[in-house]
Amino acid sequence: MRLRLPFARRLPPAPFPTPAPVPLHTPDHAPAPGAVPLDAALRIARDALARHGDADIHSRTAMYFAAVDLDHALRLVVSALDYRQEH
């Protein structure tokens, strides 16, 4: 015996069209995404050091925010140095 459902069955979803791949950046012509001039990167790093210099080492939250902020500052400095060295 076959049951008849009172509502229509759903059709399977149609596949999404796949866009052509686009590079995030072209290293020959432009700096990496997020790259800033070296003096700005150093200023951001100095500000981060000043902001977290007196953070409580026993506070997980303070150490977490300091680590994330300083990681971001270090990555900015490294990307600025890499861009400067390549050009």
Secondary structure by P-SEA (a helix, b strand, c coil): cbbbbcbbbbcccccccccccccccccccccccccccaaaaaaaaaaaaaaccccccccaaaaaaaaaaaaaaaaaaaaaaaaaaac
